Amino acid sequence: MAFLRRMLNGRDLGIFVLLLLLSCRFSHGVESDVNCLKSIKAALEDPLDMLSSSWDFNNNTEGFICNFLGVECWHPHESKVLNIKLGDLGLKGQFPRGVVNCTSLTGLDLSSNNLSGSIPEDIDYLIHYITSLDLSSNNFSGTIPRKLFNCTFLNVLKLDNNKLTGQIPPELGQLSRLKTFSVVSNQLSGQIPYFQNGTIGVESYANNPGLCGSPLKSCQAAAKKSNSVVIVAAGVGGATFAALVVIIALFFFMRRVSARKKEEDPEGNKWARSLKGTKGIKVSMFKKSVSKMRLSDLMKATNNFSKDNIIGSGRTGTVYKAVLDDGTSLMVKRLQESQYSEKEFLSEMSTLGSVEHRNLVPLLGFCVAKKERLLVYKHMLHGTLHDQLHPVEADGAKIMDWPTRLKIGIGAARGLAWLHHNCNPRIIHRNISSKCILLDADFEPKISDFGLARLMNPIDTHLSTFVNGEFGDLGYVAPEYTRTLVATPKGDVYSFGTVLLELVTGERATHISKAPEDFKGNLVEWILQLSSKSQLTDAIDKSLIGKGVDEEVFQFLKVACNCVVPTSKERPTMFEVFQLLRAIGQKYNFTIEEEMSTPSNNDDCVGELIVAREMMEIN
């Protein structure tokens, strides 16, 4: 007390207040991120005063930078920058090196400005964990930095409409996660990279006459012409020229053969051929109704796991259609690499094989061969809900009517609620989307991939949405998960709410066709910003309006919106969601009363299938 009295007297009072203010100042925000934005603002000319009017650093409150123009944070009350989007602001200058101080940055958009100079050679050091980089429509010159291939998390790389020269670094082909790549309208030349995932098309290279190589024009013709000129100029005899042509022809022939083999093997099917000598391994089956089989039977049924048999792929692995000699159709999932031992894997399989429910895809069996783990499921005739709602060829697709959509919503809710409430311990799915809801011959929904999260490596289980840059793209991830990385039942509810929105709107979880052109958010964000009933009516799939079910559709939409509210505590439980949907569809007689009881602590599910709290920090 005497110390406090002394501190509150005379000049000591001033020192005390100063210390208090300083402690408050440094307790707020992430200083490196604040400095990051300060340096960006200082480095860029802002003739339109877009940043000057918004980026005010005379503020000490937590998360103040999250309100800046073009700045997105991991959490609105935490100064930790997730994305910087400064497109089309008339900015001038060079690439802002101060971005290195935004240590949690996953997205950088500087497109449609007047930036110039070269892209830094050490760009991998500046934005190592970036998943999306858009520098398009500027005046960047020089070559594309080779070290970009060290940015291994890149999903999107846009460098189009600049003045870039030279060859595209062949090392960029090693970016296995790259889905979008564009260098349109530059001055590039030479052989283009071979991208492992095979998704980069001709349109990505347009208006660069000097580029060649599959899928563009062959580089062979240009090489022959160049070599011919050199030979004539040097006066080399015809025999030498002929030999050179033969060598070049053989080179390109072998290159083309190699490329063709890679195109025929996009999923790395060499792994299947490497199993030679293990084909006699038995497939462990849980269902006596399924005939006994060996690995050789699975390989024959999938044509050695040919790419033509692939019917789906996702975070947990690739799915192949398998047709046995007796005509039985199955699905075989090749799991991604797992850190768990064979003993632990067998334990998990024993547990998952005992889980049975009308709305869960039954696990029929499994096989372990070398490092490969294969799961055998019953084939679902109508594939995934995603493919039914968003067919690739929309012209020939049959529109899904309202009773079918409602039936799918109720059935999927019943299955997920059973996992949450009727299992002990409960199963948290962690990866709910329209792609993991399969449909049988009667359009009865079956949830797949439940319980597989535990079998993935920690980096896949917890950070897959981060490392693949899909926080914004995927559209199913609950907002609190990006902060805590803790899987909870309410996170599943949020993801399921997104599926319900897909059912009622017909829109994808991202890339909303009905949204304004400048809208960059996901389906949930689009729906939650609609304020009037007329706006919500416009959002609903037009095939459902005016069919005498408008009231049911709006009730369904209300349940979906309750599932995706930002605050997890305000969301209903999955049992409540099921009850609400069942009430909407009461007249259709979709449900079987005895299948879903009041939430209990019974022991229908056996085994530890989830880890209650798993924390990982991204630094």
KOLGUPA-890977 format. One line per field, with one value per residue (C-alpha): residue number from 0; x, y, z. Coordinates in steps of 0.2 Angstrom, whole numbers. Layout:
# KOLGUPA-890977
n = [NUM/...] $
X = [X/...] $
Y = [Y/...] $
Z = [Z/...] $
# end
This chain:
# KOLGUPA-890977
n = [0/1/2/3/4/5/6/7/8/9/10/11/12/13/14/15/16/17/18/19/20/21/22/23/24/25/26/27/28/29/30/31/32/33/34/35/36/37/38/39/40/41/42/43/44/45/46/47/48/49/50/51/52/53/54/55/56/57/58/59/60/61/62/63/64/65/66/67/68/69/70/71/72/73/74/75/76/77/78/79/80/81/82/83/84/85/86/87/88/89/90/91/92/93/94/95/96/97/98/99/100/101/102/103/104/105/106/107/108/109/110/111/112/113/114/115/116/117/118/119/120/121/122/123/124/125/126/127/128/129/130/131/132/133/134/135/136/137/138/139/140/141/142/143/144/145/146/147/148/149/150/151/152/153/154/155/156/157/158/159/160/161/162/163/164/165/166/167/168/169/170/171/172/173/174/175/176/177/178/179/180/181/182/183/184/185/186/187/188/189/190/191/192/193/194/195/196/197/198/199/200/201/202/203/204/205/206/207/208/209/210/211/212/213/214/215/216/217/218/219/220/221/222/223/224/225/226/227/228/229/230/231/232/233/234/235/236/237/238/239/240/241/242/243/244/245/246/247/248/249/250/251/252/253/254/255/256/257/258/259/260/261/262/263/264/265/266/267/268/269/270/271/272/273/274/275/276/277/278/279/280/281/282/283/284/285/286/287/288/289/290/291/292/293/294/295/296/297/298/299/300/301/302/303/304/305/306/307/308/309/310/311/312/313/314/315/316/317/318/319/320/321/322/323/324/325/326/327/328/329/330/331/332/333/334/335/336/337/338/339/340/341/342/343/344/345/346/347/348/349/350/351/352/353/354/355/356/357/358/359/360/361/362/363/364/365/366/367/368/369/370/371/372/373/374/375/376/377/378/379/380/381/382/383/384/385/386/387/388/389/390/391/392/393/394/395/396/397/398/399/400/401/402/403/404/405/406/407/408/409/410/411/412/413/414/415/416/417/418/419/420/421/422/423/424/425/426/427/428/429/430/431/432/433/434/435/436/437/438/439/440/441/442/443/444/445/446/447/448/449/450/451/452/453/454/455/456/457/458/459/460/461/462/463/464/465/466/467/468/469/470/471/472/473/474/475/476/477/478/479/480/481/482/483/484/485/486/487/488/489/490/491/492/493/494/495/496/497/498/499/500/501/502/503/504/505/506/507/508/509/510/511/512/513/514/515/516/517/518/519/520/521/522/523/524/525/526/527/528/529/530/531/532/533/534/535/536/537/538/539/540/541/542/543/544/545/546/547/548/549/550/551/552/553/554/555/556/557/558/559/560/561/562/563/564/565/566/567/568/569/570/571/572/573/574/575/576/577/578/579/580/581/582/583/584/585/586/587/588/589/590/591/592/593/594/595/596/597/598/599/600/601/602/603/604/605/606/607/608/609/610/611/612/613/614/615/616/617/618] $
X = [0/14/21/5/3/21/17/2/11/21/31/29/11/16/28/15/2/15/20/1/-2/14/8/-9/-1/9/-4/-15/-13/1/15/23/6/4/21/18/3/13/27/15/7/23/30/15/10/-9/-15/-33/-31/-39/-27/-24/-43/-44/-28/-27/-14/-19/-28/-24/-39/-37/-41/-42/-32/-46/-57/-44/-49/-44/-38/-45/-40/-41/-53/-61/-54/-36/-23/-17/-19/-26/-28/-23/-34/-29/-35/-40/-35/-24/-8/9/26/35/31/30/43/36/23/36/30/13/18/1/-4/-12/-18/-11/-21/-12/-21/-26/-15/0/14/31/48/52/45/57/69/67/48/48/55/43/27/32/15/5/-9/-16/-5/-13/-2/-11/-15/0/17/28/43/58/57/46/56/62/60/41/42/47/29/23/6/1/-17/-18/-5/-10/3/-7/-7/10/27/36/49/60/55/42/53/50/51/34/27/32/18/7/-7/-8/-26/-26/-11/-12/2/-9/-3/15/31/36/44/51/45/31/32/24/11/9/-10/-13/-27/-18/-25/-21/-31/-18/-4/-14/-6/12/17/34/28/28/25/10/-4/2/11/26/43/50/46/55/70/71/71/84/95/93/99/114/119/118/127/141/142/140/136/120/125/128/111/102/110/105/87/86/93/80/66/70/72/54/47/53/48/30/29/35/22/8/12/11/-6/-12/-6/-13/-15/2/-5/12/9/-4/9/21/10/16/19/6/-9/-13/-16/-34/-46/-54/-73/-85/-101/-104/-115/-100/-90/-72/-59/-41/-31/-30/-49/-49/-35/-45/-61/-53/-43/-27/-34/-35/-39/-55/-61/-59/-76/-70/-56/-54/-44/-45/-40/-46/-61/-62/-77/-74/-85/-82/-84/-102/-107/-107/-102/-91/-81/-63/-55/-36/-32/-19/-3/-6/6/-2/5/-3/-9/-17/-25/-32/-40/-48/-55/-62/-72/-78/-83/-95/-104/-120/-134/-147/-139/-120/-110/-106/-88/-88/-69/-51/-34/-17/-3/14/11/-6/-22/-38/-56/-70/-88/-104/-106/-119/-129/-132/-114/-112/-125/-112/-113/-132/-134/-119/-117/-103/-115/-130/-139/-143/-145/-162/-167/-169/-187/-191/-197/-180/-170/-180/-178/-159/-158/-168/-159/-141/-146/-152/-136/-125/-136/-134/-115/-115/-128/-130/-112/-101/-89/-98/-90/-86/-85/-74/-76/-95/-99/-110/-96/-96/-115/-118/-135/-141/-153/-168/-159/-157/-142/-127/-113/-96/-79/-85/-71/-57/-51/-41/-32/-25/-8/-10/-6/-19/-32/-31/-23/-28/-40/-25/-12/-23/-29/-47/-53/-62/-63/-70/-85/-89/-77/-84/-77/-71/-60/-49/-45/-44/-41/-53/-65/-82/-100/-106/-92/-101/-117/-110/-104/-120/-129/-119/-125/-143/-140/-134/-150/-161/-152/-144/-128/-110/-102/-91/-92/-110/-118/-132/-121/-114/-98/-88/-94/-79/-87/-94/-112/-115/-109/-120/-135/-132/-131/-148/-160/-177/-188/-188/-169/-170/-184/-172/-158/-169/-167/-180/-186/-193/-203/-222/-224/-235/-221/-215/-218/-209/-194/-193/-194/-180/-170/-173/-166/-150/-147/-148/-135/-122/-124/-106/-107/-106/-116/-131/-132/-144/-137/-138/-153/-162/-158/-165/-181/-184/-182/-192/-206/-205/-206/-219/-232/-220/-217/-198/-193/-194/-198/-187/-172/-168/-171/-168/-149/-141/-125/-127/-113/-119/-102/-87/-69/-61/-64/-60/-48/-57/-46/-31/-23/-10/-3/1/16] $
Y = [0/12/8/13/29/33/29/40/56/69/64/45/47/52/37/25/31/30/12/8/16/7/-10/-7/-2/-17/-29/-25/-33/-41/-28/-37/-36/-18/-14/-25/-14/2/-3/-7/10/19/9/12/28/31/44/40/41/24/19/36/37/20/15/25/19/31/18/6/-5/-23/-28/-10/-15/-28/-13/-7/-7/-24/-32/-48/-55/-72/-65/-47/-44/-50/-40/-55/-53/-67/-59/-43/-38/-21/-24/-10/4/14/10/13/8/-9/-25/-21/-31/-26/-39/-51/-45/-51/-68/-76/-71/-84/-72/-57/-48/-33/-35/-21/-8/1/-8/-10/-16/-35/-48/-50/-65/-70/-70/-86/-78/-64/-74/-92/-98/-89/-100/-87/-73/-62/-49/-48/-33/-22/-17/-30/-34/-46/-64/-75/-79/-97/-98/-97/-116/-115/-107/-125/-120/-110/-114/-99/-90/-76/-66/-62/-45/-39/-37/-53/-60/-76/-94/-100/-108/-127/-129/-122/-139/-145/-135/-150/-140/-127/-126/-109/-103/-89/-79/-73/-58/-57/-58/-76/-89/-106/-123/-122/-132/-149/-148/-164/-162/-159/-145/-131/-128/-119/-104/-100/-96/-86/-71/-77/-82/-88/-102/-120/-137/-148/-143/-129/-131/-143/-135/-147/-137/-122/-132/-140/-123/-116/-130/-130/-111/-115/-130/-120/-106/-117/-127/-143/-157/-166/-181/-172/-162/-178/-186/-170/-171/-189/-186/-171/-182/-196/-183/-176/-193/-199/-183/-185/-204/-199/-185/-196/-209/-195/-190/-207/-208/-192/-200/-208/-226/-233/-237/-250/-258/-258/-270/-285/-299/-295/-298/-314/-303/-306/-292/-292/-292/-287/-292/-311/-307/-300/-314/-317/-308/-304/-289/-296/-296/-277/-273/-283/-274/-257/-261/-259/-243/-235/-216/-220/-229/-214/-207/-195/-188/-178/-174/-192/-201/-206/-217/-230/-239/-258/-271/-289/-304/-307/-289/-283/-264/-258/-242/-244/-229/-228/-218/-204/-208/-210/-209/-223/-241/-256/-261/-244/-245/-262/-256/-242/-253/-264/-250/-242/-259/-261/-244/-247/-234/-232/-215/-220/-228/-246/-251/-268/-272/-266/-272/-268/-270/-263/-245/-245/-245/-248/-247/-256/-248/-252/-243/-229/-228/-209/-203/-188/-175/-162/-170/-171/-152/-146/-157/-154/-155/-145/-146/-165/-165/-169/-155/-162/-159/-152/-169/-177/-162/-162/-181/-179/-165/-175/-192/-184/-174/-191/-199/-185/-183/-202/-200/-185/-191/-210/-215/-216/-207/-197/-195/-178/-179/-164/-164/-163/-156/-161/-172/-184/-186/-201/-206/-224/-230/-222/-206/-211/-201/-210/-200/-206/-203/-203/-208/-206/-189/-199/-209/-194/-186/-171/-159/-166/-168/-150/-139/-146/-132/-120/-128/-130/-112/-117/-106/-95/-108/-123/-113/-127/-122/-115/-97/-102/-117/-105/-97/-112/-127/-137/-149/-148/-154/-136/-135/-150/-141/-126/-137/-146/-129/-125/-141/-136/-120/-129/-139/-124/-112/-124/-114/-120/-117/-104/-95/-89/-87/-76/-64/-48/-49/-40/-52/-63/-72/-89/-96/-93/-75/-71/-78/-69/-52/-54/-44/-44/-58/-54/-55/-72/-78/-73/-83/-99/-111/-105/-123/-124/-108/-108/-126/-125/-129/-111/-111/-128/-121/-105/-115/-126/-110/-104/-120/-119/-100/-105/-118/-106/-91/-85/-89/-107/-107/-100/-115/-129/-147/-159/-168/-152/-149/-167/-163/-147/-154/-169/-158/-149/-166/-174/-176/-185/-200/-200/-205/-221/-216/-230/-225/-209/-208/-194/-191/-203/-210/-227/-238/-241/-235/-242/-235/-219/-210/-192/-182/-170/-156/-155/-138/-133/-116/-109/-98] $
Z = [0/4/-13/-21/-12/-17/-35/-35/-28/-38/-54/-50/-55/-72/-73/-67/-80/-94/-90/-89/-107/-114/-107/-115/-131/-133/-127/-143/-160/-168/-171/-186/-195/-191/-197/-212/-217/-213/-224/-239/-237/-237/-252/-264/-272/-269/-282/-278/-259/-257/-244/-236/-232/-225/-217/-201/-189/-175/-166/-152/-151/-154/-172/-179/-195/-199/-204/-217/-235/-243/-226/-220/-203/-195/-183/-183/-166/-168/-179/-188/-207/-217/-234/-242/-257/-265/-283/-295/-283/-295/-285/-291/-286/-285/-276/-258/-249/-232/-235/-227/-210/-212/-205/-206/-224/-236/-250/-259/-273/-281/-298/-309/-303/-311/-302/-311/-309/-307/-296/-282/-284/-266/-267/-258/-243/-243/-245/-241/-235/-248/-256/-268/-277/-290/-299/-315/-325/-319/-328/-320/-331/-331/-328/-317/-302/-301/-282/-284/-284/-265/-262/-261/-254/-269/-276/-287/-297/-309/-318/-334/-343/-338/-347/-341/-353/-354/-350/-337/-324/-327/-308/-306/-312/-295/-287/-284/-276/-290/-298/-306/-316/-329/-339/-353/-363/-358/-369/-363/-374/-373/-367/-354/-338/-336/-322/-312/-309/-327/-324/-333/-350/-366/-361/-347/-360/-373/-382/-379/-397/-391/-379/-385/-379/-374/-374/-385/-402/-402/-399/-412/-428/-420/-415/-433/-441/-429/-431/-450/-450/-439/-450/-466/-459/-453/-469/-461/-473/-476/-467/-451/-453/-456/-440/-430/-436/-431/-414/-412/-418/-406/-392/-395/-398/-381/-373/-381/-375/-358/-357/-364/-350/-337/-344/-343/-325/-317/-300/-299/-304/-304/-286/-292/-303/-288/-279/-290/-279/-266/-276/-266/-250/-244/-242/-225/-226/-213/-222/-225/-240/-250/-258/-252/-262/-264/-269/-287/-288/-283/-296/-310/-305/-306/-322/-311/-303/-320/-321/-331/-315/-304/-298/-284/-275/-259/-243/-237/-254/-271/-275/-289/-296/-295/-305/-300/-311/-305/-309/-291/-291/-277/-272/-267/-258/-258/-242/-242/-233/-214/-200/-190/-189/-197/-179/-176/-193/-191/-174/-183/-196/-184/-176/-192/-199/-184/-187/-196/-200/-214/-219/-217/-231/-225/-224/-232/-230/-231/-237/-232/-245/-242/-238/-247/-237/-247/-241/-249/-249/-257/-274/-274/-290/-291/-285/-274/-270/-277/-294/-294/-289/-300/-315/-327/-342/-336/-352/-351/-332/-323/-311/-294/-287/-270/-262/-267/-260/-244/-242/-244/-231/-219/-221/-221/-205/-197/-201/-194/-179/-176/-176/-164/-152/-153/-152/-137/-139/-152/-170/-177/-196/-199/-218/-221/-239/-253/-260/-245/-246/-258/-266/-268/-282/-272/-268/-250/-244/-236/-227/-232/-224/-206/-194/-207/-200/-186/-199/-208/-204/-192/-205/-216/-202/-195/-208/-224/-228/-224/-234/-249/-248/-246/-231/-244/-258/-249/-241/-228/-214/-198/-194/-177/-184/-193/-176/-164/-175/-164/-172/-163/-167/-170/-183/-192/-190/-199/-213/-214/-215/-231/-238/-235/-243/-258/-259/-258/-269/-282/-280/-276/-259/-268/-285/-283/-300/-294/-284/-290/-301/-288/-274/-268/-253/-251/-251/-233/-233/-248/-240/-223/-232/-240/-229/-238/-242/-260/-260/-252/-265/-279/-270/-270/-285/-298/-301/-284/-284/-288/-286/-271/-258/-256/-237/-235/-245/-234/-218/-224/-229/-211/-203/-215/-209/-191/-194/-201/-189/-185/-166/-163/-147/-156/-169/-165/-162/-176/-167/-167/-185/-189/-179/-188/-205/-201/-196/-213/-222/-211/-225/-236/-223/-226/-208/-198/-180/-172/-181/-172/-153/-141/-139/-127/-121/-127/-133/-151/-158/-150/-150/-148/-165/-161/-151/-140/-142/-154/-155/-168/-171/-188/-187] $
# end
